[in-house]
Amino acid sequence: MSEPVRKSIVVDTDPERAFTLFTDGFDSWWPRSHHIGKSPMTRAIVEGRVGGRCYSEQEDGTECPWGQILVWEPPRRFVLAWQITHEWGYQPDLAQSSEVEVRFTPTGDGATRVDLEHRNFERHGAGGETMRTSVSSPGGWGSLLDLYAKRVTETTAGAA
């Protein structure tokens, strides 16, 4: 069993808003460079329901799937199947996909702790450790959570 990648961040908003900005607002903070489509990405979508798709829309008009929602419990948590291979292609078989769980926990002072765990890398087969190294390195989940937190701060400042 490969060790999960765990990253956490605290954002200055309530869990409901934190959850909504992470999921419904996914396109507003996800970097355009992070996609597996054949042409540049124009939009990133997370469909908020069990069985919902995680996909990107590309400049060439195609859709590129990369995940599926396995657990949907707003505003507490969600789990998605990470259907991306270590060679950055789409993996249609859920049994060969790792999982990403994101939890939103109130801290008691109006903020929310966001805990992300990417696990089950062994399901990727021989490429599992390569995937684990990629998502734990600079440009991986830590940097992505920083982008998310920046977006939370921007939208909070704009709402004040």
C-alpha positions in Angstrom: 0.0 0.0 0.0 1.3 3.4 -1.0 1.2 6.1 1.6 -1.6 8.7 0.9 -0.7 12.3 0.1 -2.2 14.6 2.6 -2.4 18.4 2.4 -4.3 20.9 4.5 -5.1 24.6 4.5 -7.3 26.9 6.5 -9.5 29.4 4.7 -11.3 32.4 6.2 -14.9 31.4 5.4 -17.5 29.0 6.7 -17.6 25.4 5.5 -20.6 25.9 3.2 -18.9 28.6 1.3 -15.6 26.8 1.3 -17.2 23.7 -0.1 -19.1 25.7 -2.7 -16.0 27.6 -3.9 -14.0 24.3 -4.1 -16.7 22.5 -6.1 -19.1 24.8 -7.9 -16.3 27.4 -8.2 -13.7 24.9 -9.3 -13.2 26.6 -12.7 -12.5 29.9 -10.9 -9.3 28.7 -9.3 -8.1 25.5 -11.1 -5.1 26.4 -13.3 -5.5 26.2 -17.1 -2.2 24.4 -17.3 -3.5 21.4 -15.3 -5.5 19.3 -17.7 -5.2 16.1 -19.8 -7.1 17.3 -22.9 -5.6 17.4 -26.4 -6.1 21.2 -26.8 -6.0 24.1 -24.3 -8.6 24.0 -21.5 -11.3 26.6 -21.5 -13.3 25.4 -18.4 -13.1 22.9 -15.6 -16.3 21.3 -14.2 -17.2 19.2 -11.2 -20.8 18.0 -11.3 -22.1 18.1 -7.7 -23.7 14.7 -7.1 -22.8 11.1 -6.7 -21.9 9.8 -10.1 -21.2 13.4 -11.3 -18.5 13.9 -13.8 -15.3 15.8 -13.3 -14.1 17.0 -16.7 -12.7 19.9 -18.7 -13.9 21.6 -21.9 -11.2 22.2 -24.4 -10.7 24.9 -27.1 -11.3 22.4 -29.8 -14.9 21.8 -28.5 -14.2 18.4 -26.9 -14.8 17.4 -23.3 -12.1 15.6 -21.4 -13.2 13.4 -18.4 -10.8 13.0 -15.6 -12.8 12.0 -12.6 -16.2 10.9 -11.1 -17.8 11.9 -7.8 -18.0 8.8 -5.5 -19.3 10.5 -2.2 -21.1 13.8 -2.1 -21.9 15.2 1.4 -22.0 19.0 1.3 -20.7 20.9 3.1 -18.7 18.3 5.0 -16.8 16.3 2.3 -16.7 14.8 -1.1 -14.7 12.0 -2.7 -13.8 11.7 -6.3 -12.2 8.9 -8.4 -9.0 10.3 -9.9 -9.2 8.8 -13.4 -5.8 10.0 -14.6 -3.0 7.7 -15.4 0.7 8.4 -14.4 1.2 9.3 -18.1 -1.5 12.0 -17.8 -4.2 10.2 -19.8 -7.8 9.2 -19.0 -8.4 6.0 -17.1 -12.0 4.9 -17.6 -11.8 1.9 -15.1 -12.7 3.1 -11.6 -10.9 0.1 -10.2 -7.7 1.4 -11.6 -8.2 5.0 -10.3 -7.0 6.5 -7.1 -9.3 8.6 -4.9 -9.2 12.2 -3.6 -11.2 13.0 -0.5 -11.7 16.7 0.5 -13.1 17.5 4.0 -14.3 20.9 5.2 -14.2 21.3 9.0 -15.2 24.5 10.9 -12.4 25.7 13.1 -14.6 27.6 15.6 -13.5 31.1 14.7 -15.5 31.4 11.4 -12.7 29.7 9.3 -12.6 26.3 7.8 -9.9 23.7 7.7 -9.7 22.0 4.3 -8.1 18.6 4.4 -7.2 16.8 1.1 -6.2 13.2 1.0 -5.2 11.5 -2.3 -5.0 7.8 -1.7 -5.0 4.3 -3.3 -2.1 4.9 -5.7 -1.5 1.2 -5.9 -4.7 1.0 -8.1 -2.7 2.8 -10.8 -0.5 -0.3 -11.1 3.2 0.2 -12.0 2.6 4.0 -12.4 1.2 4.5 -8.9 4.4 5.8 -7.3 5.0 8.1 -10.2 1.5 9.6 -9.7 2.0 9.9 -6.0 5.3 11.7 -6.5 3.7 14.1 -9.1 0.7 15.1 -6.9 2.9 15.6 -3.8 5.6 17.7 -5.6 5.7 21.4 -6.2 2.8 22.2 -8.6 0.8 19.4 -7.0 -1.9 19.4 -4.4 -0.1 21.9 -2.1 0.2 24.5 -4.8 -3.4 23.8 -5.9 -4.7 24.4 -2.4 -2.8 27.6 -2.3 -4.6 28.8 -5.5 -7.9 27.7 -4.0 -7.2 29.7 -0.7 -6.2 32.7 -2.8 -9.6 32.5 -4.6 -11.4 32.3 -1.3 -9.6 35.4 0.0 -10.4 37.3 -3.3 -14.1 36.5 -3.2 -14.3 37.2 0.5 -12.7 40.6 0.1 -15.0 41.3 -2.9 -18.1 40.4 -0.7 -17.0 42.7 2.1 
